[in-house]
Amino acid sequence: MILNVTVPKEKVHILDMLKKASEETSKTEGELILEALENYLLQFKPDELGKFNLGKNEQEREDLYATKLDNDFIE
């Protein structure tokens, strides 16, 4: 798989850091990118969805759909 990434001008310095790290560790730039991405994703936890109180519904589900079902089956 090939991953193409557009690097904005203000982030080009990261590529220099990547090249230096690659030379110092004898790892390829691709290996370092994948390691960094893996480490980030392992720590990433999406925000939990909040709980919402929608109140008590006065009607049952069957009642809510009764009219719809009746109208869908025209004889």
N, C-alpha and C positions, 0 to 999 in steps of 0.2 A: 504494500500500500504506500502511496506517495501522499504526503501532506504538504500542501502549498499554503504558506501563511504570508499575508501582506503585513509588512512591518512599517508602522507610521514613522515619519522622520524623527519625532521626539523619542522614539524607542530604539533607534538604530544602535545606540550605545550598548544595548543588551547583546547584540550580535558580536560586538567586540569582546564582551565578557564571556560569551559562549565560546568563541574561538580560543581565548586564553585558557579557559577551563579545560577545553578539549586537549590543548597542548600539554597542560600540566598533569592531566589524569591519564593520558594516552587512550581516552575513550573518544569515539566519534561524536560529532556534534549531534547527530541523530539520537545516539544512545543517551546523551545528557538531556536532551529535550524530552525524550520518553520517560526517563527517570523523574525529571522535575514534574512532568504532567501527572505521572502515576502518584507521586507523593502528594501533590495538590488534591487530586481526586479522592484519594484515600481519606483525607482530612475533611473533605467537603461534605457538609450536611445541609441539605436544603431546609429552609425554614419550615417548621411544622405549620400545618394549616390551623388557623384559629377555629374555635368552636363557635357556632352561631346558634342562637336561640331563635327559632322561627315561630315560636308560640305554639299553642295547641290548635290543631285544625278541627273545626267544628264538624267537618264532613269526613266520611270514610273514603278511602281511595275508590272503592266501587261506586260510590255516589258521584264522585267527581267525574268519572269516565262513563257513567251510564248514558248520559245524553249523547256523548260522542259516539259510543258504540251503537246506540239505537239509530243514529243518523247515518252511520256508515253502511248499514245493511238495509238498503231500500229494496222493497220487494216489488 
